[in-house]
Amino acid sequence: MRPVRLGSDGDPFATPADRRDPARRFRGRLVAPVTVWTAGDLAARPAGLTVASVLVAEGDPPRLLGLLGPTTDLAERIKETGAFVAHVLGAADQTLAERFAERRPPVRPQFEGIKASASAWGPVLAGARPRAGCRVAEIRPLGTADLVEAVIEELVLGDLPDPLAWQRGAYRRLDQGGG
């Protein structure tokens, strides 16, 4: 067994290839949007998490659905507050996505050094990212995750010329192409 070193190649917490769930491997082949969801009070225990399993259902009212690990700090905060903010990330936000991904034990408090402001739904990360202020309608177990269904109460739209995506365990930039 080789020693685990921070910054070494590969993810020391990853499940070995021969033990990975086939459905998870199939999901990994889909291209997913990268978002950061935030919840809680900025002054007392805010939480955030990078979430790639996200779907928007149009309607009146529109809904946002996402899969969260039930033991994450974010899931706990959302259950406490009943609300969250979903931020859509661009390619320039990869460091932010990694910070909120909870892939490794945190070295510092999650929001330390991050500019954010309070809202009725949770912390709003500074910057001109598209985002949705959401109120939870239902949370229920689904597979190994919790399915969060929320009503979108506020939308802040804007251009996202180079969105950040997730596929096969890595962040990807989408080539917008031309012509």
C-alpha positions in Angstrom: 0.0 0.0 0.0 1.4 3.3 -1.0 1.2 6.3 1.3 -1.4 9.0 0.7 0.0 12.4 -0.1 -1.9 15.6 -0.5 -1.5 16.9 -4.0 -0.5 13.5 -5.4 -2.0 12.2 -8.6 -5.4 10.7 -8.3 -8.0 10.9 -5.6 -7.0 8.9 -2.5 -10.6 8.7 -1.4 -11.9 7.3 -4.8 -13.5 3.8 -4.9 -11.2 1.4 -6.8 -12.3 0.8 -10.4 -13.2 -2.8 -9.8 -15.7 -1.9 -7.1 -17.5 1.1 -8.7 -21.2 0.8 -9.2 -22.2 0.4 -12.9 -25.0 2.9 -12.6 -22.6 5.5 -11.2 -20.2 4.8 -14.0 -23.0 5.3 -16.6 -24.0 8.6 -14.9 -20.3 9.6 -15.1 -20.5 9.4 -18.9 -23.3 12.1 -18.9 -22.2 15.7 -19.1 -23.5 17.5 -16.1 -23.7 21.2 -15.2 -21.6 22.3 -12.3 -23.4 24.3 -9.6 -22.7 25.3 -6.0 -25.6 25.3 -3.6 -25.4 27.4 -0.5 -27.7 27.5 2.6 -27.7 28.8 6.1 -26.8 32.1 7.8 -23.5 33.6 6.8 -22.9 34.6 10.4 -23.5 31.1 11.9 -22.7 27.9 10.1 -23.3 28.5 6.4 -22.8 25.5 4.2 -22.1 25.0 0.5 -21.7 22.0 -1.8 -20.8 21.5 -5.5 -23.8 19.7 -7.1 -23.8 18.3 -10.6 -27.0 16.2 -10.4 -29.4 19.0 -11.2 -32.5 19.4 -13.3 -34.9 22.3 -13.9 -38.6 21.6 -14.4 -40.4 24.4 -16.2 -43.9 25.2 -15.0 -45.8 27.5 -12.7 -44.0 27.6 -10.4 -40.7 26.3 -11.9 -38.9 23.7 -9.8 -35.2 22.8 -9.3 -34.4 19.2 -8.5 -31.0 17.9 -7.2 -29.4 14.9 -5.6 -27.5 15.5 -2.4 -25.5 13.2 -0.1 -27.8 12.9 3.0 -24.9 13.3 5.4 -23.4 16.5 3.9 -23.4 19.8 5.9 -25.4 21.3 3.1 -28.2 18.7 3.3 -28.3 19.4 7.1 -28.5 23.2 6.6 -31.2 22.8 3.9 -33.3 20.6 6.1 -32.9 23.2 8.9 -33.7 26.3 6.8 -35.9 25.0 4.1 -34.1 27.1 1.5 -30.9 27.4 -0.6 -29.3 29.3 -3.5 -28.1 27.4 -6.6 -25.3 29.1 -8.4 -24.3 28.1 -12.0 -20.6 28.0 -12.4 -18.4 29.0 -15.4 -15.0 27.6 -16.4 -13.3 30.4 -14.5 -15.0 29.0 -11.3 -13.3 25.6 -11.2 -11.3 26.5 -8.0 -14.6 27.5 -6.4 -16.2 24.2 -7.5 -13.2 22.3 -6.0 -13.5 24.2 -2.7 -17.1 23.3 -2.2 -16.8 19.7 -3.5 -16.1 18.1 -0.1 -13.7 15.6 -1.8 -11.1 16.0 0.9 -11.3 17.1 4.6 -11.4 20.9 4.7 -8.3 22.8 5.5 -10.2 25.9 6.5 -13.8 26.9 7.1 -15.7 26.6 3.8 -16.6 30.3 3.4 -13.3 31.7 4.7 -12.0 34.3 2.3 -15.1 33.9 0.0 -17.1 37.1 -0.7 -20.8 36.4 -0.2 -23.9 38.3 0.9 -27.0 37.2 2.8 -30.4 36.5 1.1 -33.7 35.0 2.0 -32.5 31.7 0.7 -28.9 31.5 1.9 -25.5 33.0 1.0 -25.1 34.5 -2.4 -21.6 34.1 -3.8 -20.2 37.3 -5.2 -20.0 37.6 -9.0 -22.3 37.7 -11.9 -23.3 34.1 -12.0 -26.8 32.9 -12.9 -28.5 31.7 -9.7 -31.8 30.6 -8.3 -33.2 31.3 -4.8 -35.1 28.1 -3.9 -37.6 27.1 -1.2 -37.8 23.3 -0.5 -41.0 21.6 -1.4 -39.9 18.0 -0.6 -36.8 16.0 0.4 -37.0 12.2 0.0 -34.5 9.4 -0.2 -33.7 8.2 -3.7 -31.1 5.5 -4.1 -28.1 6.5 -2.0 -28.9 10.2 -2.1 -31.7 12.6 -1.1 -33.8 14.1 -3.9 -34.4 17.7 -3.1 -37.3 19.3 -4.9 -37.6 23.0 -4.6 -39.7 25.9 -5.9 -37.7 28.5 -7.6 -38.7 31.8 -6.0 -36.0 34.1 -7.6 -34.0 33.9 -10.7 -31.0 36.0 -11.6 -30.0 35.3 -15.2 -27.0 36.4 -17.1 -24.7 35.2 -19.8 -22.4 32.3 -19.1 -20.1 32.2 -22.1 -18.0 29.3 -20.9 -20.0 27.0 -18.5 -18.2 24.5 -16.3 -19.3 20.9 -16.8 -18.5 17.6 -15.0 -18.0 14.3 -16.8 -16.1 11.1 -15.9 -14.7 12.5 -12.7 -13.3 15.7 -14.1 -14.2 19.3 -14.8 -14.7 20.1 -18.4 -15.1 23.3 -20.4 -17.8 23.3 -23.1 -16.6 24.3 -26.5 -19.2 26.7 -27.8 -17.8 26.5 -31.3 -18.9 28.9 -34.0 -20.5 29.0 -37.4 
